[in-house]
Amino acid sequence: MKARHASDIMTKPVITAGRDMKLTQAIDLMLRWHISGMPVVDEGGKLIGIISELDIMNFAFDGLAHETTVEEAMSKDVVSFPPDADIETIINVCVTRRIRRVPVVQDGKVVGIVSRRDVLREMQKIYSRY
């Protein structure tokens, strides 16, 4: 079987959040696009973090979600991969670190995202041949 890379299975374009966006706006985006997390980018489009449902849930019920920025709630320790990263490496990191999604980054900018769902779609393609 041909080696597959992040660029082969990633979702693009990527829904992203800005650092100054309020958590209520991030919630709206996640619900509108049926996603459970998204990369956070600065004004130049560079990756600076990732915001997930869990990150938001840690703040949302304190009554200040409309005042709290994405930057205050996001995870700053982001695992990302280049477009040519092989899928096996991505899967191993996601399983080991219990990560649901990883941004695909080229020149500091988010060009795609690989989620567990993207991996499952690829597995479905592979196993549908049997």
C-alpha atoms as an extended CHARMM CRD file, in Angstrom:
* protein
*
       130  EXT
         1         1  MET       CA              0.0000000000        0.0000000000        0.0000000000  PROA      1               0.0000000000
         2         2  LYS       CA              1.1810000000        3.4990000000       -0.8480000000  PROA      2               0.0000000000
         3         3  ALA       CA              2.3240000000        5.5800000000        2.1310000000  PROA      3               0.0000000000
         4         4  ARG       CA             -0.2460000000        8.2050000000        3.0200000000  PROA      4               0.0000000000
         5         5  HSD       CA              0.5140000000       11.6520000000        4.3680000000  PROA      5               0.0000000000
         6         6  ALA       CA             -1.2940000000       14.3290000000        6.3460000000  PROA      6               0.0000000000
         7         7  SER       CA             -1.9860000000       16.2400000000        3.1390000000  PROA      7               0.0000000000
         8         8  ASP       CA             -3.8330000000       13.1930000000        1.7480000000  PROA      8               0.0000000000
         9         9  ILE       CA             -6.4280000000       12.9920000000        4.5200000000  PROA      9               0.0000000000
        10        10  MET       CA             -6.5140000000       16.4220000000        6.1750000000  PROA      10              0.0000000000
        11        11  THR       CA             -9.6410000000       18.5320000000        6.2560000000  PROA      11              0.0000000000
        12        12  LYS       CA             -9.3200000000       21.8910000000        4.5540000000  PROA      12              0.0000000000
        13        13  PRO       CA            -10.0690000000       24.6950000000        4.6880000000  PROA      13              0.0000000000
        14        14  VAL       CA             -9.8190000000       24.8080000000        8.4660000000  PROA      14              0.0000000000
        15        15  ILE       CA            -12.1910000000       26.6460000000       10.7460000000  PROA      15              0.0000000000
        16        16  THR       CA             -9.9790000000       28.7020000000       13.0750000000  PROA      16              0.0000000000
        17        17  ALA       CA            -10.4810000000       30.9980000000       16.0240000000  PROA      17              0.0000000000
        18        18  GLY       CA             -8.7780000000       34.3200000000       16.5870000000  PROA      18              0.0000000000
        19        19  ARG       CA             -7.0130000000       34.9410000000       19.8880000000  PROA      19              0.0000000000
        20        20  ASP       CA             -9.3390000000       37.8350000000       20.8260000000  PROA      20              0.0000000000
        21        21  MET       CA            -12.5470000000       35.9680000000       19.9810000000  PROA      21              0.0000000000
        22        22  LYS       CA            -14.8580000000       35.4940000000       22.9620000000  PROA      22              0.0000000000
        23        23  LEU       CA            -15.6530000000       31.9550000000       24.0990000000  PROA      23              0.0000000000
        24        24  THR       CA            -19.2950000000       32.4600000000       23.1780000000  PROA      24              0.0000000000
        25        25  GLN       CA            -18.1950000000       33.1120000000       19.5840000000  PROA      25              0.0000000000
        26        26  ALA       CA            -16.0300000000       29.9750000000       19.6200000000  PROA      26              0.0000000000
        27        27  ILE       CA            -19.0180000000       27.9780000000       20.8840000000  PROA      27              0.0000000000
        28        28  ASP       CA            -21.1070000000       29.3480000000       18.0090000000  PROA      28              0.0000000000
        29        29  LEU       CA            -18.4520000000       28.2890000000       15.4690000000  PROA      29              0.0000000000
        30        30  MET       CA            -18.1090000000       24.8000000000       16.9110000000  PROA      30              0.0000000000
        31        31  LEU       CA            -21.8370000000       24.2280000000       16.8960000000  PROA      31              0.0000000000
        32        32  ARG       CA            -22.3230000000       25.6900000000       13.4170000000  PROA      32              0.0000000000
        33        33  TRP       CA            -19.5670000000       23.5740000000       11.8590000000  PROA      33              0.0000000000
        34        34  HSD       CA            -20.0880000000       20.4190000000       13.9870000000  PROA      34              0.0000000000
        35        35  ILE       CA            -16.5060000000       20.4190000000       15.2570000000  PROA      35              0.0000000000
        36        36  SER       CA            -15.1160000000       19.7420000000       18.7100000000  PROA      36              0.0000000000
        37        37  GLY       CA            -12.0630000000       21.9670000000       18.5300000000  PROA      37              0.0000000000
        38        38  MET       CA            -10.1050000000       24.3080000000       16.2890000000  PROA      38              0.0000000000
        39        39  PRO       CA             -6.7110000000       25.9090000000       15.9120000000  PROA      39              0.0000000000
        40        40  VAL       CA             -6.2060000000       29.4080000000       17.2590000000  PROA      40              0.0000000000
        41        41  VAL       CA             -4.2800000000       31.8020000000       15.0380000000  PROA      41              0.0000000000
        42        42  ASP       CA             -2.8130000000       35.2690000000       15.4950000000  PROA      42              0.0000000000
        43        43  GLU       CA             -3.5440000000       38.2550000000       13.2880000000  PROA      43              0.0000000000
        44        44  GLY       CA             -1.0650000000       36.9860000000       10.6890000000  PROA      44              0.0000000000
        45        45  GLY       CA             -2.6250000000       33.5350000000       10.5520000000  PROA      45              0.0000000000
        46        46  LYS       CA              0.1540000000       31.8200000000       12.5270000000  PROA      46              0.0000000000
        47        47  LEU       CA             -0.7660000000       28.9500000000       14.8360000000  PROA      47              0.0000000000
        48        48  ILE       CA             -0.6340000000       29.9660000000       18.5210000000  PROA      48              0.0000000000
        49        49  GLY       CA             -2.8800000000       27.4120000000       20.2230000000  PROA      49              0.0000000000
        50        50  ILE       CA             -5.8630000000       25.1360000000       20.0060000000  PROA      50              0.0000000000
        51        51  ILE       CA             -9.2730000000       25.4740000000       21.6430000000  PROA      51              0.0000000000
        52        52  SER       CA            -11.4580000000       22.4660000000       22.3850000000  PROA      52              0.0000000000
        53        53  GLU       CA            -14.8510000000       21.7880000000       23.8800000000  PROA      53              0.0000000000
        54        54  LEU       CA            -13.1110000000       20.7450000000       27.0890000000  PROA      54              0.0000000000
        55        55  ASP       CA            -11.1210000000       23.9960000000       27.2380000000  PROA      55              0.0000000000
        56        56  ILE       CA            -14.3570000000       25.9550000000       26.8690000000  PROA      56              0.0000000000
        57        57  MET       CA            -16.2050000000       23.8240000000       29.3990000000  PROA      57              0.0000000000
        58        58  ASN       CA            -13.5480000000       24.7380000000       31.9640000000  PROA      58              0.0000000000
        59        59  PHE       CA            -14.6710000000       28.3840000000       31.6430000000  PROA      59              0.0000000000
        60        60  ALA       CA            -18.2080000000       28.3790000000       30.2540000000  PROA      60              0.0000000000
        61        61  PHE       CA            -20.1730000000       27.7950000000       33.4190000000  PROA      61              0.0000000000
        62        62  ASP       CA            -18.5450000000       30.4990000000       35.4940000000  PROA      62              0.0000000000
        63        63  GLY       CA            -20.8330000000       33.0330000000       33.8400000000  PROA      63              0.0000000000
        64        64  LEU       CA            -17.9880000000       34.8370000000       32.0870000000  PROA      64              0.0000000000
        65        65  ALA       CA            -17.8070000000       33.0400000000       28.7220000000  PROA      65              0.0000000000
        66        66  HSD       CA            -18.9780000000       36.2170000000       26.9930000000  PROA      66              0.0000000000
        67        67  GLU       CA            -15.9940000000       38.0920000000       28.5020000000  PROA      67              0.0000000000
        68        68  THR       CA            -13.3030000000       35.3900000000       28.3310000000  PROA      68              0.0000000000
        69        69  THR       CA            -11.1150000000       35.3300000000       25.2360000000  PROA      69              0.0000000000
        70        70  VAL       CA            -10.1080000000       32.2110000000       23.3640000000  PROA      70              0.0000000000
        71        71  GLU       CA             -6.4790000000       33.0030000000       24.1740000000  PROA      71              0.0000000000
        72        72  GLU       CA             -7.2360000000       32.7920000000       27.9110000000  PROA      72              0.0000000000
        73        73  ALA       CA             -8.8050000000       29.3230000000       27.5740000000  PROA      73              0.0000000000
        74        74  MET       CA             -6.8060000000       27.7180000000       24.7470000000  PROA      74              0.0000000000
        75        75  SER       CA             -4.1490000000       25.0560000000       25.0820000000  PROA      75              0.0000000000
        76        76  LYS       CA             -0.7700000000       26.4700000000       24.1370000000  PROA      76              0.0000000000
        77        77  ASP       CA              1.0840000000       23.1510000000       23.9730000000  PROA      77              0.0000000000
        78        78  VAL       CA              0.0010000000       22.2260000000       20.4500000000  PROA      78              0.0000000000
        79        79  VAL       CA              1.1960000000       19.1940000000       18.5490000000  PROA      79              0.0000000000
        80        80  SER       CA              1.2560000000       19.9270000000       14.8290000000  PROA      80              0.0000000000
        81        81  PHE       CA              2.6240000000       18.2470000000       11.7300000000  PROA      81              0.0000000000
        82        82  PRO       CA              3.8060000000       19.2970000000        8.2770000000  PROA      82              0.0000000000
        83        83  PRO       CA              1.7520000000       18.2450000000        5.2390000000  PROA      83              0.0000000000
        84        84  ASP       CA              4.2250000000       15.4660000000        4.3800000000  PROA      84              0.0000000000
        85        85  ALA       CA              4.0250000000       13.7540000000        7.8100000000  PROA      85              0.0000000000
        86        86  ASP       CA              3.0490000000       10.1010000000        7.4430000000  PROA      86              0.0000000000
        87        87  ILE       CA             -0.2940000000        9.0410000000        8.8400000000  PROA      87              0.0000000000
        88        88  GLU       CA              1.1720000000        6.3270000000       11.0510000000  PROA      88              0.0000000000
        89        89  THR       CA              3.2400000000        8.8890000000       12.9360000000  PROA      89              0.0000000000
        90        90  ILE       CA              0.2020000000       11.1200000000       13.4130000000  PROA      90              0.0000000000
        91        91  ILE       CA             -1.9010000000        8.2110000000       14.6580000000  PROA      91              0.0000000000
        92        92  ASN       CA              0.7800000000        7.0880000000       17.1050000000  PROA      92              0.0000000000
        93        93  VAL       CA              1.1230000000       10.5850000000       18.5730000000  PROA      93              0.0000000000
        94        94  CYS       CA             -2.6430000000       11.0470000000       18.8260000000  PROA      94              0.0000000000
        95        95  VAL       CA             -3.1100000000        7.6960000000       20.5570000000  PROA      95              0.0000000000
        96        96  THR       CA             -0.1370000000        8.1240000000       22.8910000000  PROA      96              0.0000000000
        97        97  ARG       CA             -1.0090000000       11.6880000000       23.8910000000  PROA      97              0.0000000000
        98        98  ARG       CA             -4.7980000000       11.1910000000       23.6730000000  PROA      98              0.0000000000
        99        99  ILE       CA             -5.1910000000       14.0260000000       21.1720000000  PROA      99              0.0000000000
       100       100  ARG       CA             -8.3470000000       14.3380000000       19.0650000000  PROA      100             0.0000000000
       101       101  ARG       CA             -6.9680000000       16.5880000000       16.3310000000  PROA      101             0.0000000000
       102       102  VAL       CA             -3.6780000000       17.9770000000       15.0730000000  PROA      102             0.0000000000
       103       103  PRO       CA             -3.1810000000       21.0480000000       12.9050000000  PROA      103             0.0000000000
       104       104  VAL       CA             -1.2180000000       20.6330000000        9.7000000000  PROA      104             0.0000000000
       105       105  VAL       CA              1.1350000000       23.5900000000        9.4480000000  PROA      105             0.0000000000
       106       106  GLN       CA              3.2970000000       24.9270000000        6.6480000000  PROA      106             0.0000000000
       107       107  ASP       CA              5.4620000000       28.0120000000        7.1660000000  PROA      107             0.0000000000
       108       108  GLY       CA              3.7560000000       28.5820000000       10.5270000000  PROA      108             0.0000000000
       109       109  LYS       CA              0.2750000000       28.7730000000        9.0040000000  PROA      109             0.0000000000
       110       110  VAL       CA             -2.5010000000       26.2320000000        9.3810000000  PROA      110             0.0000000000
       111       111  VAL       CA             -3.2020000000       24.5590000000        6.0250000000  PROA      111             0.0000000000
       112       112  GLY       CA             -5.3140000000       21.6670000000        7.2870000000  PROA      112             0.0000000000
       113       113  ILE       CA             -6.2940000000       19.5940000000       10.2630000000  PROA      113             0.0000000000
       114       114  VAL       CA             -6.2490000000       15.8420000000       10.8420000000  PROA      114             0.0000000000
       115       115  SER       CA             -8.8410000000       14.6030000000       13.2860000000  PROA      115             0.0000000000
       116       116  ARG       CA             -9.7570000000       11.1550000000       14.4950000000  PROA      116             0.0000000000
       117       117  ARG       CA            -12.6560000000       11.2840000000       12.0560000000  PROA      117             0.0000000000
       118       118  ASP       CA            -10.2730000000       11.8870000000        9.1310000000  PROA      118             0.0000000000
       119       119  VAL       CA             -8.2980000000        8.8090000000       10.1800000000  PROA      119             0.0000000000
       120       120  LEU       CA            -11.5030000000        6.7630000000       10.4030000000  PROA      120             0.0000000000
       121       121  ARG       CA            -12.5140000000        7.8820000000        6.8980000000  PROA      121             0.0000000000
       122       122  GLU       CA             -9.1410000000        6.7230000000        5.5960000000  PROA      122             0.0000000000
       123       123  MET       CA             -9.5160000000        3.3960000000        7.3990000000  PROA      123             0.0000000000
       124       124  GLN       CA            -12.9560000000        2.9690000000        5.8590000000  PROA      124             0.0000000000
       125       125  LYS       CA            -11.4670000000        3.4660000000        2.3880000000  PROA      125             0.0000000000
       126       126  ILE       CA             -8.7340000000        0.9260000000        3.0640000000  PROA      126             0.0000000000
       127       127  TYR       CA            -10.9920000000       -1.7350000000        4.5810000000  PROA      127             0.0000000000
       128       128  SER       CA            -13.8340000000       -1.3100000000        2.0920000000  PROA      128             0.0000000000
       129       129  ARG       CA            -11.6150000000       -3.1390000000       -0.4080000000  PROA      129             0.0000000000
       130       130  TYR       CA            -11.8940000000       -6.3660000000        1.5980000000  PROA      130             0.0000000000
